[in-house]
Amino acid sequence: MLHALCWIHAERSINKLVGFNDSQRNALEEIRTRIWEFYSELKTYKKTPGKNQKAKLEKLFDKIFTTRTCYASLNQALKRIYKNKSELLRVLERPDIPLHNNTSETDIREYVKKRKISGSTRSDLGRRSRDTFASLKKTCRKLGVGFWAYLYDRLSGNNSILGLPDLMLRRTLESIGKLPRAGNGVMVKGLPAFQLCA
């Protein structure tokens, strides 16, 4: 299994630093600018990968993260990031993988907030129920299906909205061009797409 690291998290170690004088602040700003320009080039590479560009990006990574500055803490942060070169540049081998995992973090944010506020559930059944409904809600949101409309459709027995697995399959087929796009609506069994939520 391949493992890639998140660029957003890698840069946080530098973002936390505060320069104590103008020289340190300037060095910090310069490095951060170079890192985000490099990140932008990685995003461009993902769209149109090439061997020449790959070699150029690897050299640029080395240049940025082996830079010595007047700020010792910044030098240590750069060194730590450099040690993770292969995981941070995994995208050069596999342009299909994301450069960050913010989407995954967003998926669990709602759950974490509720857990902080209410503590936890009182039973295993409560935990499973909470997790199931949170998962359904997130999946509906990603597919553009109104959560309450979907629940009502299922609980009332209408079953006029395709099941979530079928909707996910349809979305996948649309994204790879194997199926024409249905628009912003929700697929209803045997009918064209219709709008459920704005």
Secondary structure, DSSP 8 states (H G I E B T S, - for coil): ------HHHHHHHHHT---SSHHHHHHHHHHHHHHHHHHHHHHHHHHS--HHHHHHHHHHHHHHHT---S-HHHHHHHHHHHHTHHHHTGGGT-TTS-S--HHHHHHHHHHHHHHHHH---SSHHHHHHHHHHHHHHHHHHHHT--HHHHHHHHHTT---B--HHHHHHHHHHHHTTSS----SSEEETTEEEE----
